Amino acid sequence: MNYFCTFASQMTKYNTITLENGLRIIHLPSESQVVYCGIAVKAGTRHELPGEEGLAHFCEHLSFKGTEHRSAVQIINAIEGLGGELNAFTNKEDTVFYCAIQARHFKKAVNVLCDIVFHSTYPQNEVEKEREVVCDEIESYEDTPAELIFDEIENILFEGHPLGHNILGTSDQVRQYNSEDAQRFTSRYYRPDNCVFFASGNIDFKELTKWIKHHTDDVIEALDHKTTYSPPSQGGVGGGSAGGGSIIRHRGTHQAHVIIGSRAYAADDKRRWALYLLNNILGGPGLNSRLNLSLRERNGLVYSVESSMVCYGDTGCWCVYFGCDPHDVKRCCRLVRRELTKLIEHPLSPTQLRKAQQQLQGQLAIASDSREQFALDFAKNYLHSGKERDLSDIMRHIDCLTPEDLQQVARDIFAEDHLTTLIYE
């Protein structure tokens, strides 16, 4: 029996509906008395116009600073006062507001989430205070080269496109934003027809739908009084590989930070499954990843080494990151190159492939036990693709991979002239 089959009977069917105002709702029933719910908005870095860099993230912050019905303190107390948690994050393609709360309080969660997303007022006095909070976040981030280097490699690979921009923006730019900027941006994108409301927990779907409808029925009409709706910019960049060569930044760091990356595959590209498995083989979380065994266990050159991939709507990015002594950079790069070359030149044996498949599938099964993260995953998947996230389907895609599939993708992504190396020293 294929591994994925063991999950088929365990998958609970989602409840979904689209309201008249365009808001999509997706609910995953469970027996848990803790509800994870939120609103995912298709508004991220790639949707910012020239001169708006960092505005998507700034608006995320400002959404907690006052609405038509609540002050900033009232927003905090509405969920936290019930023992719940309220949070948000922004990335390249979306902004997500979410909370965890007892099931018996889910109506309060719906009320607060709809309020901060669709009724925030972005008061100027709060804008002025929050600017400095975000600027402190930016400065802290710039002092963390292990994080900064990931953004810079994407800026290199997607040069000239919003996908390459830093999510936080710059301090100088953030200090220029005002209430009108926030209202302009959110009027374009914080609309029911550009959002998904998601929930996971032991709540009645009809009651959930009724309550969400009650809090969003008037939103489109109110927004249309403020602005003419423009569909979210897709800003296509296409697929393929970009770059090649090495770039050195002299940042005076004690440790050298190195990232090797390439453009990769879009979220709907079937080849992404082979890269997903290759990425796990090379530098996934397992201590038996090839790069960890080579750079750390056998040679003691790094504390940690990892590879990662991200798929966007029309392209993607794959990279390897490690930190090491500056004198060991060349040696580490050679060892990484050696492991990539092995995958290019030698297909996995059937036994190697099966072990790699089982390891990744086991990791996915364990990760899916984190209900909050799983809720965030299925929300974003539904927001961008309109499809329900099916763990058994993911397992099936992994099971169907062949050694030839992996070797072809290795040749495509890991070819030396496709890779760009960025070094901080």
N, C-alpha and C positions, 0 to 999 in steps of 0.2 A: 504493500500500500504506500502511495506517495505521502510524504510528510504532511502536505497541506490538507489532505483529506481529513485528518484528525481534527481540524479546526472547522470544517464545513458545518457540522451539526451544532457547533457551539456559537456560531455567529447569530446575534440577535438582530432582527430586522429593524432598520431605522424607520421612524415616522417622519415624513416630510410634507410640506405644503408651501405654496406661494400665495401671499396675501395680495389683495387688489392693489395695494400701493407698491408692489414689486418685492417686498421683503420676503426672503426665503427663510424657512424655519426647518431645522433638522434636529431630531431628538433620538437619542439612543437610550432605550429603557434599561434599567438595572434595578437590582434589589437594594442597592445602597441608599441609605437615608442622607447621604451627602450629595448635593447637586453641584456639578460643575457646569457653568453656563457662561455665555458671553455674546458679544457682537463682533464679528470680523468684518472689517471694512476694506474694500479694495482701494487702498490709498497708501502708497508707500513712496520710497525715494524715487522710483521710476515715474511717478505721476507728477512730480514737481516740475514746474516750468522754469526756464532760465531766470535766475534771481530768487528762486524759492528754495534753494538747497537747504536742507535741514528743517523745512517748515512742517513736513509731515510729522516728524518726531516732536517738534515744539507744540503742535496742536494736540498731540496725545497728552502731553503734560498739562496743557491749559484746559483740557476737557474736565479735569477734576477741580477746577478753580472757581466754579460757580455756574449755576444754571438759572433758568427762569423760575425754578421752584426751590432751589437749595443753595446755600452758601458752601464754600469749600469745606468748612468744618462739618456741616450737616451731611455732606456727601460721604466724608470719612466715617462718621458715626453711624450712618444708616446701615452699613454692612458690618463694619468692625464692631459696632455695639451689640450685634447679635452673635459675635464670635466668628463671623465669616471673614473672608479675605477678598480684597478688591485690588486688581492690578491691571497693567496694560503693557504692551510692547509694540514697537514699530520695526519693520524690516524693509527690504527693498521693494516688496510688492503689496504689503498690506499692513494695517494697524489693527490690533486685537485688544479689546477690553473684556476682561473676564473676572469671574469670582467663584469662590467655593462657599457654600452655605448649606445649612440643614434644609432638608426637603420641605419641612413645614413652613420655611420662610421664603420659598422660591418666588412668591409674588413680589416681595420686597426687592429681590434681586432683579427681576424683570423691570420693575419701576425705576430703580436707580440706574441700571444699564441704559435703558431707553432715554432717561433724562440726560445723562452726561454725553451720550452720543448725538442725540437729536435736539437737545434744548440748551446746550451750553451757550453762555453769553460772552465768554472771553473778556471779562472786565479789564480795562486798561491798567488799573492799579495792581491787579494780579499778574498781568503780563509783565509789568516792570519788575516785580519780585521774582517771577519764575525765570526770567532771562538769566539772572545770576546763578540760579540753581542749575540750569542747563549748561551755562558756561563753565561752572565748576565740574560738571560731568564731562564736558569736552576736554578740559585741562587734565583731569584725572586719566581719561582715556589716552590722551597724547603722551602721558607718562608711562604707558603700558605697551611697550613695543611688541610683546607677544600677541596683543590684540590688534594694534594699529597695522601691523604688517599684512593682516588678512584683508583689510580694506584697501590698502595700497595696491596689492596684487590685482584685485578686481578693478581698480581704477586704471591699471595698466592694460589689463585684458579687454576692458570695455571702454577704452579711452574715447572721450567725447560723448558718451551716452550716460543718462542718469543712473543706470545700474552700477556704474563705477563710482558714483559719488558716495562720500561718507554719510551715513545715516544721520549723524548728529549735526552736520554742517560745521561752520566755523564760528568762533566766538564773535568776531566782528559782524558776521551776517546775522546771527541770532539777536544781537543787541539792536538791530535795526527793525525787527519785526514789531508790529503793534496789533491791537485788537482787530482792526480792519483786515489785516493780512490773514489772520486766523479765520475770520468770518468768511472771507473770500474763498480760502482753500476748502474749508469744511462744507460750505454751500455747494461746492462742485462735487464733493465725494461722500460726505456723511449723509447719505440719502438711503431710504429703505431699499430702493431698487439697485443699490450698489453694495448691499450688505447681506450678511447671513446671521441669523440668531441661532445659536447652537446650545444644546443642553444634553447632559447625561445624568440620569438619576431616576429615582422612583417617584415620578410625578405624572399626572394625567396629561396626555398630549392635547386633548380637547381644551382642557382648562388652561394649559400653557398658551395655546394658540389664541384663545379668547382674551387672555390677559395681555399678550403682546399686541394684538389688534387694538385693544382699548388704548394702549399707550402710543400707538404709531399712526392711527388712522388720519390724523390731521397734519402729519409731518410734510408730505409732498406739497400740499397746498401752501403751507407756510414757507417752505423753501422757494417755491416758484415765485413768491412775491419778492424774494431777495435777489435771485439770479436766474439766468437762463441756463438750463442744464447742458453740460458738455460731457459726453461719454468719457470715461477714463482713458487717458492716453496709453496706447500700447507701446509706442516708441520702439518698434521692432529693431533688433540688432542682428538677427539671423544666427545660425549655428556656425560650426566650423571652429578652427583653431586660430589663435592670434598670437603674435609675438615671437618669442625665441630669443636666446641670448641671456646675458646676465646684467643685473643692475645692482650697484653697491651704493648704499646710503651710509655716510659716516655720521652716526648719532652718538658716539661716545659711550655705548653700552658696555657693561662689563662682560656680558655674554654676547656672542654672535647669534642673531636670529635669522633663520633661513627659511624661505618658502619657495617651492617650485610648483608652478601651476600652468594650467592651460584652459582654454574654453572647452566646454563639454556639451552635454545634451539637454534639450528642453524637456519639460515635464511630461510631454506626450510622446517622446521619442522612445521606441521600443528598445533601443540599444542601451538605455539608461539602466536596465536591469543587470546587464552584463557588467557595466561599470560599477554598479552598486556592489556586486559580489567581489569584483576585483579590488575595489577600494577597501572592503573589509579584510580581504586576504592580505593586502599590503600594510595597512596602518589603522585597522579598526581597533575597537576597545580591548580586544583580546590580547593578553600578554604573549600569545603565540603568533601574533602578526609578523609577517616576514621582516618588516623594517625594524620592529622592536627587537627581534632575535638578532638581526645583523648589527644594528648600531649600538644597542645597549647590552644585550646578554653576551654576545660574543666579543665585542670590542670595547665596551664600557665608555663610549664616546658621548652619550647623551643621557639625560635623566628621562626624557620622554620624546617620542616621535609619533606623529599621527598623520593620517591622510583623511581628507574630507571631500565631499561633493555637495553641490547645491544645484537644483534644477529650477529655472525660472520658466516663464510662459513660452519663451521663444529661444532660449539658449541655456547655458549652464556653465559651471566652473568646477574644476577638480584641482586639488593641490595637496602637497606634502609639506608639513612644517616640522622643524626641530630647532632646538637651541643647543649650542655647544661652545666649547672654548674656541676663540678666534683662530688658533693655530690648527684646529681640526676641521675647519670648514671644507676644505678641498677633499679631505679623506672621506668625510661624511657624504658629500655630494657624489663621490665615486661609488660609494656603497649603495646609495639610493639608486643611482643609474644602473648599477649591476642588477638589482632586483627588478627594475622596470624592464631591462633587456631580457632577463630570463622569461618574463611573461610574454614578451614580444616574440621571442624566438622559439620557445618550447611550450606547446600546449599542455595543460594539466592532464595528468592521467585520470582515468575514471575514478580511482580511489581518492586522489587528491580533490577532485571536483566534488565528490559526494561528501567528504569531510567538511569542505568549505561551505557547501549548501546547508548541511546540518547545523554548523556553528552559527551561521547567519540567521537561520530560521529559529534556532533556540533563543538567540539574542532578541529577535523580534517578539517572540512569544512572551518573554520576560518583560520586555519594555511595554508591551500592551497592557500589562497588569497595572501600570501607572495610569489611573483613570483620567487624571487631569491632563496629562500629556496626550493621551489618546484622544480626548475631547478636542484639544487644540489642533491635533493632526487632522481629525475628520472634518473639523470646521473649515480649515484652510483648504483642504482638498475639495470640499463642496463649494466653497466660495469661488475657486478658480476653474474648476472643471465641471461642476454641476453633478459630480458622481459621488456615490457613497463609498467611503473607505472600507474595503473588504479585506480583512487579514488573510482569509483563505485564498483570495485571488493573488495577493502578494506572494504567498507561499508557492502557489502554482507557477507563477512567473519564474521564481527562483529555481524550482524543480525542473523546469523545461530548458534551462540553459545547458549548452554543450561546450566542450573544450574549444571548439572552433569559434563559437560566439565570443568567448572571452579573449581568445588570441586576436581576433579581428579588431575588437575594441581596443585592446592593448596597443596594437599597431597604429590605430587611429589617434588615440589620446596621448600615449606615452612616447611617441616618436620624438627624438631629441630636438628636431627643428620646430616642433610645436610647443615646446616647453620654455617658459620664462622663469628665470631664477632671480629672486630679489633677496638681497642680503643687507641686514643692519649690522654695523660693527662700530 
